Amino acid sequence: MTSKKIDNEIYKKRIKHVQKILTDLDLLLVFSANHKIRNRDVEYKFRQDSDFYYLTGIEEPDSILFITKNETGMFCLPKDKEKEIWTGIRLGKDRIKTLLDLNQTYDISQWDSKKHELLLGFTTLYYFFGMDDRRDLDLIKTTKEVSLRVREGKFGPSTIREPQFLHELRSIKSKEEIEALTKAAGITKKGHLRIMRETKPGMFEYELEAILEKEYLASGAWGGGYGHIVATGKNACILHYVENQSQLKEGDLVLVDSGAEWKYYTADVTRVFPAGKKFTEPQKMIYEVVLASQKNAIQYSKEGIQFNDIHSKTVRFLSDCLREMGFLSGSLDSILESGSYKRFYMHRTGHYLGMDVHDVGKYYIDGESTKLKNGQVITVEPGLYFDPDDESIPKEFRGIGIRIEDDILINGKNPINLTSEIPKEISDIEALKY
């Protein structure tokens, strides 16, 4: 790890915002990510936990942030000259205390001796479960041990809750966050444009993946914000295809789902283009249907619209097109009621986007779809997929998989497409092939 400049004012404001939400009897604990072993003594590339980074801007592992109504603090890695020679400069507790204007900071080795004391006097512990089983069990055990001190007139948390308020804060993007997402989109554009221009039959999917990663890294990005999907031919019908080992053939389409991550904010873009120079007529037919549905969905992505309505309208549009083209039979209402469209369209039309590719934010509250708010960023990604082994489908359509995805900022009645500069019109795509 290495120490780097932190724009601490942003993080200090976020911590103070959280303090205003908490009551006098609430304690919030946010744990950093830890290094993960890839194999033997080799670690995966470290990426900080999104919630921890959102509040601190610190990229060091093995740290714990605590926030109450009146106090803030952190347990962190100590300064250690010998270890820093091997793994990079650490900030240390004194520097972190100054950077974030915390009340208290401790070496992480003090956590076990201080955790009981820390939990005393609070009735609600806010903490995200499910990231580390051993940590979950340890906190439950510690909370139980603290509660046994009632005979001393002391008490600890009787309730452990997930701090969804933190995710509500993250779901509305600030000016700085939108700038980061816009930068990520710009870098993503470089990767997608290059592979559209350079792809040709005979190449392998992993060669395209290498082009994407090179463009992202060369532009200062962390790399891809998620595993690159590079799927040629029938592989595009596998939604989360990640093998990226097949060879491109003349007449095949290539589906690329990839986005660069810039300063912890990721783009998420899918484009489809011919391995050769031109789309075939069947490919064009399906592509134009998906593109039309995507354009409609983007225009409908407005403040106050229920998120699920975008999906419902997209399903209705695609189902009607499939019925008109002869791929589905029966009335439109019967197709929708039976779900027979799911043979060709089996995923949702979009999701929240931000620090995580499937970013935080509620989709339903009390069984009702949530309404879009200004400052949220979502993806719009309809698709159609034709099973290569389905003999009821005309042969020329089998194995066609098309998904078109852009990143949309909710902005009143005028949605802003952050990735609009990445070509998706057939004429524009084919022009890049010459």
C-alpha positions as CSV (number, residue, x, y, z in Angstrom):
1,M,0.0,0.0,0.0
2,T,1.1,3.6,-0.4
3,S,0.1,6.8,1.3
4,K,-1.5,9.4,-0.9
5,K,-3.1,12.8,-0.6
6,I,-6.7,12.6,0.7
7,D,-9.3,15.4,0.1
8,N,-10.2,15.2,3.8
9,E,-12.8,17.9,3.8
10,I,-15.2,15.7,1.8
11,Y,-14.8,12.9,4.3
12,K,-15.0,15.0,7.4
13,K,-18.3,16.4,6.1
14,R,-19.7,12.9,5.5
15,I,-18.7,11.8,9.0
16,K,-20.4,14.8,10.5
17,H,-23.5,14.1,8.4
18,V,-23.7,10.6,9.8
19,Q,-23.3,12.0,13.3
20,K,-26.4,14.2,12.8
21,I,-28.4,11.1,11.9
22,L,-27.4,9.1,14.9
23,T,-29.0,9.4,18.3
24,D,-27.1,9.6,21.6
25,L,-27.7,5.8,22.1
26,D,-26.4,4.7,18.6
27,L,-23.0,3.4,17.7
28,L,-21.8,2.8,14.1
29,L,-19.0,0.5,13.2
30,V,-17.6,0.4,9.7
31,F,-14.8,-2.1,8.9
32,S,-12.2,-1.7,6.2
33,A,-11.5,-4.4,3.6
34,N,-8.7,-6.9,4.4
35,H,-6.1,-8.4,2.1
36,K,-7.4,-11.6,0.4
37,I,-5.1,-14.5,-0.4
38,R,-5.1,-15.5,-4.1
39,N,-2.9,-18.5,-3.6
40,R,-0.3,-19.5,-1.0
41,D,1.4,-16.2,-0.1
42,V,0.1,-14.2,-3.0
43,E,-2.6,-11.6,-2.4
44,Y,-5.3,-10.2,-4.6
45,K,-4.9,-6.6,-5.6
46,F,-6.3,-4.6,-2.6
47,R,-9.5,-2.6,-3.1
48,Q,-11.0,-0.8,-0.1
49,D,-14.5,-1.5,1.2
50,S,-16.8,1.1,-0.5
51,D,-18.6,2.1,2.7
52,F,-15.3,2.6,4.6
53,Y,-13.8,4.6,1.7
54,Y,-16.9,6.7,1.3
55,L,-16.5,7.9,4.9
56,T,-12.7,8.1,5.2
57,G,-10.9,8.2,1.8
58,I,-8.3,5.9,3.4
59,E,-7.0,2.9,1.4
60,E,-5.4,0.9,4.2
61,P,-6.6,-2.5,5.3
62,D,-7.3,-3.7,8.9
63,S,-9.0,-0.6,10.1
64,I,-12.2,0.1,12.0
65,L,-14.1,3.4,12.0
66,F,-16.5,4.2,14.9
67,I,-19.0,7.0,15.0
68,T,-21.4,8.1,17.7
69,K,-23.4,11.3,18.1
70,N,-20.6,13.0,19.9
71,E,-17.4,10.9,19.3
72,T,-15.5,9.7,16.3
73,G,-12.5,7.4,16.1
74,M,-10.6,4.7,14.3
75,F,-8.5,1.6,15.0
76,C,-5.8,1.4,12.3
77,L,-2.5,-0.1,11.3
78,P,0.5,1.3,13.4
79,K,3.5,2.9,11.9
80,D,6.1,0.2,11.4
81,K,9.3,1.1,9.5
82,E,10.3,-2.5,8.8
83,K,6.9,-3.5,7.4
84,E,6.6,-0.3,5.5
85,I,9.7,-1.2,3.6
86,W,7.9,-4.2,2.2
87,T,4.3,-3.0,1.8
88,G,4.3,0.8,1.6
89,I,4.0,3.8,3.9
90,R,1.2,3.7,6.5
91,L,-0.6,6.8,7.6
92,G,-0.6,5.9,11.3
93,K,-3.0,6.9,14.0
94,D,-1.7,10.4,14.6
95,R,-1.9,11.3,10.9
96,I,-5.4,9.7,10.5
97,K,-6.7,11.6,13.5
98,T,-5.5,14.9,12.0
99,L,-6.8,14.1,8.5
100,L,-10.3,13.3,9.5
101,D,-10.5,15.4,12.7
102,L,-11.3,12.4,14.8
103,N,-11.6,12.4,18.6
104,Q,-9.6,9.2,19.1
105,T,-7.4,6.9,17.2
106,Y,-5.8,3.6,18.3
107,D,-3.6,0.9,16.8
108,I,-5.6,-2.0,15.5
109,S,-3.9,-4.3,18.1
110,Q,-5.9,-2.5,20.8
111,W,-9.3,-3.5,19.3
112,D,-9.7,-6.6,21.4
113,S,-8.9,-4.9,24.7
114,K,-11.2,-1.9,24.0
115,K,-14.2,-3.3,22.1
116,H,-16.2,-4.0,25.2
117,E,-15.7,-0.5,26.6
118,L,-16.6,1.0,23.2
119,L,-20.0,-0.8,23.1
120,L,-21.0,0.3,26.7
121,G,-23.7,2.9,26.9
122,F,-25.3,2.3,23.5
123,T,-28.6,0.5,22.8
124,T,-28.2,0.2,19.0
125,L,-25.2,-1.0,17.2
126,Y,-25.2,-0.2,13.4
127,Y,-23.1,-2.7,11.5
128,F,-23.1,-4.4,8.1
129,F,-23.5,-8.1,8.5
130,G,-22.4,-10.7,6.0
131,M,-18.9,-9.5,5.0
132,D,-16.9,-11.7,7.4
133,D,-18.5,-14.6,9.4
134,R,-15.9,-14.6,12.1
135,R,-16.3,-10.9,12.7
136,D,-20.1,-11.2,12.8
137,L,-19.9,-13.9,15.4
138,D,-17.3,-11.9,17.4
139,L,-19.5,-8.8,17.5
140,I,-22.5,-10.8,18.6
141,K,-20.5,-12.5,21.3
142,T,-19.0,-9.2,22.5
143,T,-22.5,-7.5,22.5
144,K,-23.8,-10.4,24.6
145,E,-20.9,-10.1,27.1
146,V,-21.4,-6.4,27.5
147,S,-25.1,-6.9,28.1
148,L,-24.3,-9.1,31.1
149,R,-22.9,-6.1,32.9
150,V,-26.4,-4.9,33.7
151,R,-25.7,-5.8,37.4
152,E,-23.1,-3.1,37.4
153,G,-25.7,-0.6,36.2
154,K,-24.2,-0.7,32.7
155,F,-25.7,-1.7,29.4
156,G,-24.7,-2.4,25.9
157,P,-26.5,-2.8,22.5
158,S,-29.8,-4.8,22.6
159,T,-30.3,-4.3,18.9
160,I,-27.9,-4.7,15.9
161,R,-29.1,-3.1,12.7
162,E,-27.7,-2.5,9.3
163,P,-27.0,1.2,8.7
164,Q,-29.1,1.6,5.6
165,F,-29.0,5.4,6.2
166,L,-25.4,5.3,5.0
167,H,-26.5,3.6,1.7
168,E,-29.2,6.2,1.3
169,L,-26.5,8.9,1.5
170,R,-24.4,7.0,-1.0
171,S,-27.3,6.6,-3.5
172,I,-27.5,10.3,-4.2
173,K,-24.3,11.4,-5.9
174,S,-22.6,14.6,-5.1
175,K,-21.0,16.9,-7.7
176,E,-17.6,15.3,-7.0
177,E,-19.1,11.8,-7.4
178,I,-20.7,12.7,-10.7
179,E,-17.4,14.1,-11.9
180,A,-15.7,10.8,-11.0
181,L,-18.4,8.7,-12.8
182,T,-18.1,11.0,-15.8
183,K,-14.4,10.5,-15.9
184,A,-14.9,6.7,-15.6
185,A,-17.2,6.9,-18.6
186,G,-14.7,8.8,-20.6
187,I,-12.0,6.2,-19.9
188,T,-14.5,3.4,-20.7
189,K,-15.1,5.1,-24.1
190,K,-11.5,4.8,-25.0
191,G,-11.5,1.0,-24.4
192,H,-14.7,0.3,-26.2
193,L,-13.8,2.5,-29.2
194,R,-10.4,0.8,-29.6
195,I,-11.8,-2.7,-29.6
196,M,-14.6,-1.8,-32.0
197,R,-11.9,-0.5,-34.4
198,E,-9.4,-3.3,-33.9
199,T,-11.5,-6.4,-33.6
200,K,-11.4,-8.8,-36.5
201,P,-12.1,-12.5,-37.0
202,G,-9.3,-14.8,-35.8
203,M,-8.6,-12.8,-32.6
204,F,-9.4,-14.3,-29.2
205,E,-11.7,-12.9,-26.6
206,Y,-8.8,-12.5,-24.2
207,E,-7.1,-10.2,-26.7
208,L,-10.0,-7.8,-26.5
209,E,-10.0,-8.1,-22.7
210,A,-6.3,-7.1,-22.7
211,I,-7.1,-4.1,-24.9
212,L,-9.7,-2.9,-22.4
213,E,-7.5,-3.3,-19.4
214,K,-4.6,-1.6,-21.1
215,E,-6.7,1.4,-22.0
216,Y,-8.1,1.7,-18.5
217,L,-4.8,1.4,-16.8
218,A,-3.0,3.7,-19.2
219,S,-5.6,6.4,-18.4
220,G,-5.0,6.1,-14.6
221,A,-8.0,4.0,-13.8
222,W,-7.9,1.2,-11.2
223,G,-8.8,-1.2,-14.1
224,G,-12.2,-2.6,-14.7
225,G,-14.8,-2.0,-12.0
226,Y,-15.9,-5.6,-12.5
227,G,-14.8,-8.6,-14.5
228,H,-14.7,-7.9,-18.2
229,I,-17.3,-9.8,-20.2
230,V,-16.1,-10.4,-23.8
231,A,-18.4,-12.8,-25.5
232,T,-18.4,-13.8,-29.1
233,G,-21.1,-15.6,-30.9
234,K,-23.3,-17.8,-28.8
235,N,-21.2,-17.0,-25.7
236,A,-23.2,-13.7,-25.6
237,C,-26.2,-15.8,-24.5
238,I,-24.5,-16.5,-21.2
239,L,-25.2,-13.4,-19.2
240,H,-22.2,-13.4,-16.9
241,Y,-19.8,-15.0,-19.3
242,V,-16.2,-14.5,-18.0
243,E,-14.1,-17.3,-19.6
244,N,-13.0,-15.0,-22.5
245,Q,-11.2,-17.8,-24.3
246,S,-13.0,-18.3,-27.6
247,Q,-11.8,-17.3,-31.0
248,L,-13.8,-14.7,-33.0
249,K,-15.4,-16.0,-36.3
250,E,-16.5,-14.1,-39.4
251,G,-20.3,-13.5,-39.1
252,D,-20.3,-13.5,-35.3
253,L,-21.3,-10.6,-33.1
254,V,-19.1,-9.6,-30.1
255,L,-20.8,-8.5,-26.8
256,V,-18.5,-6.5,-24.5
257,D,-19.7,-5.6,-21.0
258,S,-17.0,-3.5,-19.4
259,G,-16.5,-0.3,-17.4
260,A,-13.4,1.5,-16.0
261,E,-13.2,2.3,-12.3
262,W,-11.9,5.8,-11.6
263,K,-11.3,6.8,-8.0
264,Y,-13.6,4.2,-6.7
265,Y,-16.5,5.0,-9.1
266,T,-17.2,2.6,-12.0
267,A,-18.8,2.9,-15.3
268,D,-20.9,-0.1,-16.6
269,V,-21.3,-0.2,-20.4
270,T,-22.3,-2.9,-22.9
271,R,-21.9,-2.7,-26.6
272,V,-22.4,-5.2,-29.4
273,F,-20.6,-5.1,-32.7
274,P,-19.7,-7.5,-35.6
275,A,-16.4,-9.4,-35.4
276,G,-16.1,-8.6,-39.2
277,K,-17.2,-5.5,-40.9
278,K,-21.0,-5.7,-41.0
279,F,-24.0,-6.9,-39.1
280,T,-26.0,-9.6,-40.9
281,E,-29.7,-8.9,-41.6
282,P,-31.0,-11.1,-38.7
283,Q,-28.5,-9.5,-36.4
284,K,-29.6,-6.0,-37.5
285,M,-33.3,-6.9,-36.9
286,I,-32.7,-7.9,-33.3
287,Y,-30.2,-5.2,-32.6
288,E,-32.6,-2.4,-33.8
289,V,-35.4,-3.8,-31.5
290,V,-33.1,-3.8,-28.5
291,L,-31.7,-0.3,-29.3
292,A,-35.2,1.1,-29.7
293,S,-36.3,-0.4,-26.3
294,Q,-33.2,1.1,-24.7
295,K,-33.8,4.6,-26.1
296,N,-37.4,4.4,-24.8
297,A,-36.2,3.3,-21.4
298,I,-33.6,6.1,-21.1
299,Q,-36.2,8.7,-21.9
300,Y,-38.5,7.3,-19.3
301,S,-35.7,7.5,-16.6
302,K,-36.9,10.6,-14.8
303,E,-37.3,11.9,-11.3
304,G,-40.4,10.5,-9.6
305,I,-40.8,7.5,-11.9
306,Q,-41.0,4.2,-10.1
307,F,-37.8,2.2,-10.9
308,N,-39.7,-1.0,-11.7
309,D,-41.9,0.9,-14.3
310,I,-38.8,1.2,-16.5
311,H,-38.5,-2.6,-16.5
312,S,-42.2,-3.2,-17.0
313,K,-42.4,-0.9,-20.0
314,T,-39.3,-2.5,-21.5
315,V,-40.7,-6.0,-21.0
316,R,-43.9,-5.0,-22.7
317,F,-42.1,-3.4,-25.7
318,L,-39.8,-6.3,-26.2
319,S,-42.5,-8.8,-25.8
320,D,-44.7,-7.1,-28.4
321,C,-41.8,-7.0,-30.8
322,L,-41.0,-10.7,-30.3
323,R,-44.7,-11.4,-30.9
324,E,-44.7,-9.4,-34.1
325,M,-41.6,-11.1,-35.4
326,G,-43.1,-14.5,-34.7
327,F,-40.9,-15.7,-31.9
328,L,-43.8,-15.6,-29.4
329,S,-47.4,-16.5,-29.9
330,G,-50.6,-15.5,-28.2
331,S,-51.9,-12.1,-27.1
332,L,-49.5,-9.6,-25.5
333,D,-51.3,-9.8,-22.2
334,S,-51.0,-13.6,-22.2
335,I,-47.3,-13.4,-23.0
336,L,-46.7,-11.0,-20.1
337,E,-48.9,-13.0,-17.7
338,S,-47.2,-16.4,-18.5
339,G,-43.7,-14.9,-18.6
340,S,-43.0,-16.7,-21.9
341,Y,-40.8,-13.7,-22.9
342,K,-38.2,-14.8,-20.4
343,R,-36.9,-17.3,-23.0
344,F,-35.5,-14.3,-24.7
345,Y,-35.2,-11.6,-21.9
346,M,-34.5,-13.0,-18.5
347,H,-32.8,-10.1,-16.6
348,R,-33.7,-6.7,-15.2
349,T,-33.5,-3.5,-17.2
350,G,-31.2,-1.7,-14.9
351,H,-29.6,-1.2,-11.5
352,Y,-28.0,1.5,-9.4
353,L,-24.5,2.5,-10.2
354,G,-21.7,4.2,-8.3
355,M,-18.9,2.9,-6.1
356,D,-20.1,-0.6,-6.7
357,V,-21.2,-1.8,-10.1
358,H,-24.4,-3.0,-8.5
359,D,-24.5,0.0,-6.2
360,V,-26.4,0.5,-3.0
361,G,-30.0,1.8,-2.9
362,K,-33.4,0.3,-2.2
363,Y,-35.6,-1.0,-5.1
364,Y,-38.7,-1.6,-3.0
365,I,-40.0,-0.2,0.2
366,D,-43.0,-2.0,1.9
367,G,-43.5,-3.9,-1.3
368,E,-43.7,-0.8,-3.6
369,S,-41.1,0.1,-6.1
370,T,-39.1,3.1,-5.1
371,K,-39.2,6.3,-7.1
372,L,-36.1,7.7,-8.9
373,K,-34.5,10.7,-7.3
374,N,-32.3,13.4,-8.7
375,G,-28.6,12.6,-8.3
376,Q,-29.1,8.8,-8.6
377,V,-27.2,7.0,-11.4
378,I,-28.7,3.9,-12.9
379,T,-27.9,1.6,-15.8
380,V,-30.4,1.0,-18.7
381,E,-29.6,-2.4,-20.3
382,P,-32.3,-4.3,-22.1
383,G,-31.3,-7.3,-24.2
384,L,-32.5,-10.2,-26.2
385,Y,-30.9,-13.7,-26.3
386,F,-31.6,-16.5,-28.6
387,D,-30.7,-20.0,-27.3
388,P,-28.2,-21.6,-29.7
389,D,-29.7,-25.0,-29.0
390,D,-33.4,-24.0,-29.4
391,E,-34.5,-25.7,-32.7
392,S,-37.8,-23.9,-32.6
393,I,-35.9,-20.7,-33.5
394,P,-35.0,-20.2,-37.1
395,K,-31.3,-21.2,-37.6
396,E,-30.1,-17.7,-38.6
397,F,-31.2,-16.3,-35.2
398,R,-29.8,-19.0,-33.0
399,G,-26.9,-17.8,-30.8
400,I,-27.6,-14.1,-31.2
401,G,-27.2,-12.3,-27.9
402,I,-27.6,-8.5,-27.8
403,R,-27.5,-6.2,-24.8
404,I,-27.0,-2.4,-25.0
405,E,-26.2,-0.6,-21.8
406,D,-25.6,3.0,-20.8
407,D,-25.1,4.9,-17.5
408,I,-27.9,7.4,-16.8
409,L,-27.9,10.3,-14.3
410,I,-31.4,11.1,-13.0
411,N,-31.9,14.8,-13.6
412,G,-35.5,16.0,-13.3
413,K,-37.3,15.4,-16.6
414,N,-34.0,15.4,-18.6
415,P,-32.0,12.2,-18.0
416,I,-28.3,12.6,-18.7
417,N,-26.5,9.7,-20.5
418,L,-23.0,9.7,-19.1
419,T,-21.9,7.2,-21.7
420,S,-23.6,8.6,-24.8
421,E,-20.3,9.1,-26.7
422,I,-19.7,5.4,-27.0
423,P,-21.2,4.5,-30.4
424,K,-24.3,2.3,-30.5
425,E,-26.0,3.1,-33.8
426,I,-25.3,0.4,-36.4
427,S,-24.1,2.9,-39.0
428,D,-21.6,4.4,-36.5
429,I,-20.4,1.0,-35.4
430,E,-19.8,-0.2,-39.0
431,A,-18.1,3.0,-39.9
432,L,-15.5,2.3,-37.2
433,K,-14.7,-1.0,-38.9
434,Y,-13.2,0.6,-42.0
